[in-house]
Each structure stands twice: as structure tokens, then as C-alpha cells.
Amino acid sequence: MKIGIVGGTGDIGEGMALRLSPKYDVIVGSREEAKAIATCDACRETLHGQGLECSLLGVTNQRAVDEGDIVVLAIPFRHVAPTLKTLTGFEDKIVVSPVNPIERTTHFYYAPPPEGSAAMMIKGMLPASATVCAAFNNVAANKWKMLDEELDYSVAVCCDDDGVKQKVMDLVNTVSSLRAYDAGPLAVASIVESVTPLLLNIARFNRMRDVGIKFV
């Protein structure tokens, strides 16, 4: 299975490339292809240092969409709309959104768009044949790249298509010690996304790092 990562040179995108490329063909996208290639070279060196083989290809964001069976939008919320407006070819694609619309003053807070969530906004911007799933929203960004540490979190997955949802959940369950949970339709994504500023506030005000969630 080929996984295209739009914005694959950011912290989350690069971390996902590190975690996924030993098991899948990962296509790292960027606005600048040279930056994507450099990220892949760095990831490859890191993984080889761990004794792991990987499949990584650095390309433009458009090619990551074109070639990915599953396309992950690993971009900050403020960049979602302008980025999607430059891309085509999402027809019949599975699109995974780990995007959280968050603002910060003296604390972090949820700042959703008029559609109610980032995931619902993304759905409205894509062709009707694309299927959007919200997943990986509450995984701490720093943890993705810490390959010596297990990602021992619960991952809520929201999607309107049960078959696609199961495919994304199966993907989640292959990453470290993550465990996927069916959180319902895409309309529930607002609840999942809004957990992230809660986790950031808990981490900040209690002097903790990389706070996550685990259902037991």
C-alpha cells in the first residue's frame, strides 16, 4: 500500500514517514521537491541506523496525492485551505486528517471553522468521491520521531464509510503500539480534534510533556 503524505517535511509528516516507511511505500510530499528529498534522505539514514529497511520517495505534494492510495494531510490547519486549492486528483482517494484547528492566548483552545471541524471542512473542499477520515489527531507531535519510544496511545478514528474506516484503523494498529478505536461518523471529529488543546493545556500547566490519551 502506498501512503502519500502532503506536508511530509513537517514534524508530524516526517515522524509518520519514519514510523510507516519500514512497512509501507511512503511518498513524502512538499511544496519544494528538494526539501522532500532531503527529508527522505535524513529519514533513511535514521532508519538504517536502527537496522531498518524502508521505502521512501521525496516528491511534490501533488505527486504524493497522485500516487498515494491513502493520502495524509500532515499540515497545520492554517495551511489546509490554501494547500488544497493548489492540489487536484483526490477523486476516489482515502484522505486522512490529523489536523486540529487550535489557537493560543494564555492557553490553547479549539477554534473550529464554520463547518464544525477541520475534517468536515476538508470533506467539503474535496470531490464527493473522496473519503475523509479523522485519525492520529491526539498523538503528540514530538513522539512521532522518537523511534526508541513506543507510541502507546489510543487513536480515535471518525469516518462515514465503515469499510474505509476499518482500513484506516488497520493502518493505525500497525504503528508502534497505537490502538485504533471506532469513534463514529465524521461529524464526531470535532470532539476528537478538541481533545488536543486539552492535552496541550494539561501538559503546559502541569509541567508534563507529550501528554496523550489511552482508553482502558
GULUMZA-954856 format. One record per residue (C-alpha): residue number from 0; residue in three letters; x, y, z. Coordinates in Angstrom, 3 decimals, m for minus. Each point is the difference from the previous one (the first is absolute). Last residue first. Layout:
N
+------+------+----------+----------+----------+
! resi ! resn !       xx !       yy !       zz !
+------+------+----------+----------+----------+
!  NUM !  ALA !        X !        Y !        Z !
...
+------+------+----------+----------+----------+
# end
This chain:
216
+------+------+----------+----------+----------+
! resi ! resn !       xx !       yy !       zz !
+------+------+----------+----------+----------+
!  215 !  VAL !   m8.821 !    1.262 !   29.173 !
!  214 !  PHE !    0.041 !    2.826 !   m2.534 !
!  213 !  LYS !    3.352 !    1.756 !   m0.304 !
!  212 !  ILE !    0.528 !    3.687 !   m0.634 !
!  211 !  GLY !    3.181 !    2.003 !   m0.513 !
!  210 !  VAL !    2.238 !    2.475 !    1.815 !
!  209 !  ASP !    3.291 !    0.668 !   m1.762 !
!  208 !  ARG !    1.649 !    1.873 !    2.838 !
!  207 !  MET !   m1.096 !    0.950 !    3.510 !
!  206 !  ARG !    0.420 !    3.184 !    1.957 !
!  205 !  ASN !   m3.531 !   m0.157 !    1.402 !
!  204 !  PHE !   m1.240 !    3.218 !   m1.622 !
!  203 !  ARG !    1.646 !   m0.689 !   m3.345 !
!  202 !  ALA !   m0.710 !   m3.710 !   m0.362 !
!  201 !  ILE !   m3.601 !    0.378 !    1.125 !
!  200 !  ASN !   m0.425 !    2.935 !   m2.365 !
!  199 !  LEU !    1.426 !   m1.971 !   m2.930 !
!  198 !  LEU !   m2.256 !   m2.961 !    0.775 !
!  197 !  LEU !   m3.077 !    2.247 !    0.087 !
!  196 !  PRO !    1.127 !    1.650 !   m3.245 !
!  195 !  THR !    0.068 !   m3.513 !   m1.539 !
!  194 !  VAL !   m3.379 !   m1.154 !    1.302 !
!  193 !  SER !   m1.766 !    2.487 !   m2.281 !
!  192 !  GLU !    0.983 !   m2.014 !   m3.078 !
!  191 !  VAL !   m1.770 !   m3.107 !    1.299 !
!  190 !  ILE !   m3.204 !    1.857 !    0.861 !
!  189 !  SER !   m0.019 !    1.818 !   m3.324 !
!  188 !  ALA !    0.551 !   m3.308 !   m1.800 !
!  187 !  VAL !   m3.427 !   m1.244 !    1.098 !
!  186 !  ALA !   m1.596 !    1.145 !   m3.287 !
!  185 !  LEU !    2.412 !   m2.373 !   m1.751 !
!  184 !  PRO !   m2.025 !   m2.957 !    1.228 !
!  183 !  GLY !    0.777 !   m2.125 !    3.065 !
!  182 !  ALA !    2.979 !   m0.232 !    2.353 !
!  181 !  ASP !    1.194 !   m3.441 !   m1.118 !
!  180 !  TYR !    3.125 !   m0.602 !    2.062 !
!  179 !  ALA !    3.564 !   m0.479 !   m1.211 !
!  178 !  ARG !    2.848 !   m1.248 !    2.159 !
!  177 !  LEU !    3.490 !    1.421 !   m0.289 !
!  176 !  SER !    2.804 !   m2.271 !    1.183 !
!  175 !  SER !    2.460 !    0.754 !   m2.848 !
!  174 !  VAL !   m2.032 !    0.745 !   m3.118 !
!  173 !  THR !   m1.720 !   m3.090 !   m1.429 !
!  172 !  ASN !   m3.231 !    0.691 !    1.909 !
!  171 !  VAL !   m0.425 !    3.368 !   m1.676 !
!  170 !  LEU !    0.010 !   m1.646 !   m3.441 !
!  169 !  ASP !   m2.690 !   m2.472 !    1.056 !
!  168 !  MET !   m2.037 !    2.931 !    1.297 !
!  167 !  VAL !    0.376 !    1.711 !   m3.369 !
!  166 !  LYS !   m1.258 !   m3.104 !   m1.812 !
!  165 !  GLN !   m2.840 !   m0.367 !    2.507 !
!  164 !  LYS !   m1.086 !    3.593 !   m0.596 !
!  163 !  VAL !    0.084 !   m0.573 !   m3.740 !
!  162 !  GLY !   m2.399 !   m2.912 !    0.370 !
!  161 !  ASP !   m2.234 !    1.847 !    2.444 !
!  160 !  ASP !   m0.359 !    3.079 !   m2.223 !
!  159 !  ASP !   m1.043 !    3.127 !    1.925 !
!  158 !  CYS !    3.333 !    0.313 !    1.837 !
!  157 !  CYS !    1.332 !    0.759 !    3.472 !
!  156 !  VAL !    3.034 !   m1.776 !    1.484 !
!  155 !  ALA !    0.998 !    0.438 !    3.656 !
!  154 !  VAL !    3.606 !   m0.988 !    0.668 !
!  153 !  SER !    1.012 !   m1.413 !    3.375 !
!  152 !  TYR !    3.623 !    0.517 !    0.963 !
!  151 !  ASP !    3.098 !   m2.078 !    0.700 !
!  150 !  LEU !    2.290 !    1.443 !   m2.633 !
!  149 !  GLU !    3.028 !   m1.984 !    1.111 !
!  148 !  GLU !    3.246 !    1.867 !    0.541 !
!  147 !  ASP !    3.349 !   m0.604 !   m1.714 !
!  146 !  LEU !   m1.457 !    1.380 !   m3.227 !
!  145 !  MET !   m0.562 !    3.437 !    1.498 !
!  144 !  LYS !   m1.056 !    1.679 !   m3.256 !
!  143 !  TRP !   m3.747 !   m0.436 !    0.455 !
!  142 !  LYS !    0.192 !    0.907 !    3.694 !
!  141 !  ASN !    0.662 !    3.692 !   m0.601 !
!  140 !  ALA !   m3.367 !    0.481 !   m1.721 !
!  139 !  ALA !   m2.040 !   m1.433 !    2.868 !
!  138 !  VAL !   m2.680 !   m2.336 !   m1.369 !
!  137 !  ASN !   m3.469 !    1.495 !    0.503 !
!  136 !  ASN !   m1.091 !    0.488 !   m3.599 !
!  135 !  PHE !    1.346 !   m3.340 !   m1.316 !
!  134 !  ALA !   m3.249 !   m0.544 !   m1.932 !
!  133 !  ALA !   m2.816 !    1.934 !   m1.690 !
!  132 !  CYS !   m1.116 !   m1.847 !   m3.110 !
!  131 !  VAL !   m0.989 !    1.612 !   m3.290 !
!  130 !  THR !   m1.326 !   m1.970 !   m2.951 !
!  129 !  ALA !    0.460 !    1.522 !   m3.462 !
!  128 !  SER !   m2.828 !   m0.661 !   m2.487 !
!  127 !  ALA !   m1.731 !    3.282 !    0.872 !
!  126 !  PRO !    3.053 !    1.952 !   m1.165 !
!  125 !  LEU !    1.864 !    1.882 !    2.749 !
!  124 !  MET !   m0.597 !    3.392 !    1.611 !
!  123 !  GLY !   m3.076 !   m1.032 !    1.975 !
!  122 !  LYS !    1.794 !   m3.017 !    1.457 !
!  121 !  ILE !    2.858 !    2.242 !    1.083 !
!  120 !  MET !   m2.414 !    2.259 !    1.895 !
!  119 !  MET !   m1.550 !   m3.047 !    1.668 !
!  118 !  ALA !    3.428 !   m1.233 !    1.100 !
!  117 !  ALA !    1.058 !    3.421 !    1.283 !
!  116 !  SER !   m3.092 !    0.096 !    2.178 !
!  115 !  GLY !   m3.342 !    1.772 !    0.340 !
!  114 !  GLU !   m0.524 !    1.099 !   m3.613 !
!  113 !  PRO !    0.324 !    3.627 !    1.147 !
!  112 !  PRO !    3.688 !   m0.635 !    0.830 !
!  111 !  PRO !    1.050 !   m1.345 !    3.392 !
!  110 !  ALA !    2.013 !    1.956 !    2.583 !
!  109 !  TYR !    0.783 !   m2.362 !    2.886 !
!  108 !  TYR !    2.014 !    1.633 !    2.754 !
!  107 !  PHE !    3.581 !    0.136 !    1.214 !
!  106 !  HIS !    0.853 !    2.220 !    2.955 !
!  105 !  THR !    1.207 !    3.519 !    0.716 !
!  104 !  THR !   m0.948 !    0.682 !   m3.611 !
!  103 !  ARG !    0.223 !   m2.936 !   m2.386 !
!  102 !  GLU !   m2.056 !   m1.229 !   m2.926 !
!  101 !  ILE !   m0.729 !   m3.543 !   m1.144 !
!  100 !  PRO !   m1.646 !   m1.459 !   m3.092 !
!   99 !  ASN !    1.202 !   m3.630 !    0.212 !
!   98 !  VAL !    1.071 !   m1.906 !   m3.113 !
!   97 !  PRO !    0.663 !   m3.757 !    0.176 !
!   96 !  SER !   m2.019 !   m0.295 !   m3.218 !
!   95 !  VAL !    0.198 !   m3.205 !   m2.040 !
!   94 !  VAL !   m1.151 !    0.070 !   m3.622 !
!   93 !  ILE !   m1.038 !   m3.235 !   m1.713 !
!   92 !  LYS !   m0.025 !    0.762 !   m3.711 !
!   91 !  ASP !   m2.851 !   m0.592 !   m2.477 !
!   90 !  GLU !    0.563 !    3.447 !   m1.571 !
!   89 !  PHE !    2.759 !    1.914 !    1.779 !
!   88 !  GLY !    1.745 !    0.852 !   m3.263 !
!   87 !  THR !    0.567 !    3.725 !    0.416 !
!   86 !  LEU !    2.147 !    2.255 !    2.178 !
!   85 !  THR !    0.560 !    3.771 !    0.198 !
!   84 !  LYS !   m3.281 !    0.755 !    1.785 !
!   83 !  LEU !    0.817 !   m2.754 !    2.490 !
!   82 !  THR !    3.081 !    1.904 !    1.154 !
!   81 !  PRO !   m1.762 !    3.334 !    0.454 !
!   80 !  ALA !   m2.796 !   m1.677 !    2.011 !
!   79 !  VAL !    2.210 !   m2.154 !    2.217 !
!   78 !  HIS !    2.761 !    2.487 !    0.830 !
!   77 !  ARG !   m1.643 !    1.558 !    3.061 !
!   76 !  PHE !   m0.858 !   m3.484 !    1.278 !
!   75 !  PRO !    3.612 !   m1.077 !    0.153 !
!   74 !  ILE !    0.975 !   m2.688 !   m2.523 !
!   73 !  ALA !    0.339 !   m3.773 !    0.108 !
!   72 !  LEU !   m2.834 !   m0.668 !   m2.460 !
!   71 !  VAL !    0.362 !   m3.759 !   m0.404 !
!   70 !  VAL !   m0.867 !   m1.535 !   m3.379 !
!   69 !  ILE !   m0.824 !   m3.714 !   m0.194 !
!   68 !  ASP !    0.496 !   m1.771 !   m3.317 !
!   67 !  GLY !    2.719 !    2.563 !   m0.646 !
!   66 !  GLU !    1.360 !    0.618 !   m3.496 !
!   65 !  ASP !   m1.938 !    3.069 !   m1.127 !
!   64 !  VAL !   m0.220 !    1.590 !    3.436 !
!   63 !  ALA !    3.730 !   m0.353 !    0.675 !
!   62 !  ARG !    0.567 !    1.228 !   m3.569 !
!   61 !  GLN !   m1.876 !    3.198 !    0.772 !
!   60 !  ASN !    1.894 !    0.554 !    3.253 !
!   59 !  THR !    3.243 !   m0.111 !   m1.950 !
!   58 !  VAL !    2.337 !   m2.986 !    0.368 !
!   57 !  GLY !    2.277 !   m1.839 !    2.430 !
!   56 !  LEU !   m0.260 !   m3.797 !   m0.163 !
!   55 !  LEU !    0.438 !   m2.316 !    2.952 !
!   54 !  SER !   m0.080 !   m3.788 !    0.360 !
!   53 !  CYS !    1.787 !   m1.195 !    3.129 !
!   52 !  GLU !    2.556 !   m2.456 !    1.330 !
!   51 !  LEU !    0.646 !    0.053 !    3.728 !
!   50 !  GLY !    3.259 !   m0.588 !    1.862 !
!   49 !  GLN !   m0.576 !    2.951 !    2.300 !
!   48 !  GLY !    2.728 !    1.970 !   m1.760 !
!   47 !  HIS !   m1.712 !   m0.955 !   m3.249 !
!   46 !  LEU !   m3.100 !    1.689 !    1.370 !
!   45 !  THR !    1.793 !    3.250 !    0.791 !
!   44 !  GLU !    1.802 !    0.072 !   m3.357 !
!   43 !  ARG !   m3.233 !   m0.640 !   m1.864 !
!   42 !  CYS !   m1.784 !    2.728 !    1.943 !
!   41 !  ALA !    2.738 !    2.511 !   m0.861 !
!   40 !  ASP !   m0.048 !   m0.956 !   m3.678 !
!   39 !  CYS !   m3.805 !    0.170 !   m0.035 !
!   38 !  THR !    0.084 !    3.486 !    1.518 !
!   37 !  ALA !    2.538 !    1.133 !   m2.590 !
!   36 !  ILE !   m2.192 !   m1.337 !   m2.818 !
!   35 !  ALA !   m3.034 !    1.816 !    1.410 !
!   34 !  LYS !    1.982 !    3.247 !    0.211 !
!   33 !  ALA !    1.147 !   m0.399 !   m3.599 !
!   32 !  GLU !   m3.619 !   m0.524 !   m1.070 !
!   31 !  GLU !   m1.024 !    3.400 !    1.362 !
!   30 !  ARG !   m3.718 !    0.297 !    0.772 !
!   29 !  SER !    0.517 !   m3.276 !    1.825 !
!   28 !  GLY !   m1.010 !   m3.627 !   m0.322 !
!   27 !  VAL !    1.422 !   m3.160 !    1.553 !
!   26 !  ILE !   m1.102 !   m3.172 !   m1.763 !
!   25 !  VAL !    0.068 !   m2.955 !    2.382 !
!   24 !  ASP !   m0.008 !   m3.572 !   m1.288 !
!   23 !  TYR !   m1.062 !   m1.918 !    3.079 !
!   22 !  LYS !    1.481 !   m2.023 !    2.875 !
!   21 !  PRO !    3.408 !    1.590 !    0.723 !
!   20 !  SER !   m1.417 !    3.269 !   m1.404 !
!   19 !  LEU !   m2.729 !    0.443 !    2.620 !
!   18 !  ARG !    1.788 !    1.162 !    3.162 !
!   17 !  LEU !    2.631 !    2.191 !   m1.640 !
!   16 !  ALA !   m2.465 !    1.449 !   m2.510 !
!   15 !  MET !   m2.436 !    0.708 !    2.835 !
!   14 !  GLY !    2.731 !    1.902 !    1.822 !
!   13 !  GLU !    0.818 !    2.005 !   m3.116 !
!   12 !  GLY !   m3.638 !    0.928 !   m0.476 !
!   11 !  ILE !   m0.513 !    0.838 !    3.672 !
!   10 !  ASP !    3.069 !    2.225 !    0.239 !
!    9 !  GLY !   m0.418 !    1.604 !   m3.414 !
!    8 !  THR !    1.627 !   m1.380 !   m3.169 !
!    7 !  GLY !   m2.939 !   m2.192 !   m0.998 !
!    6 !  GLY !   m2.322 !    2.895 !   m0.686 !
!    5 !  VAL !   m2.224 !   m2.234 !   m2.110 !
!    4 !  ILE !    0.880 !   m3.566 !    0.958 !
!    3 !  GLY !   m0.754 !   m2.656 !   m2.595 !
!    2 !  ILE !   m0.380 !   m3.565 !    1.255 !
!    1 !  LYS !    0.436 !   m2.805 !   m2.509 !
!    0 !  MET !   m1.273 !   m3.473 !    0.893 !
+------+------+----------+----------+----------+
# end
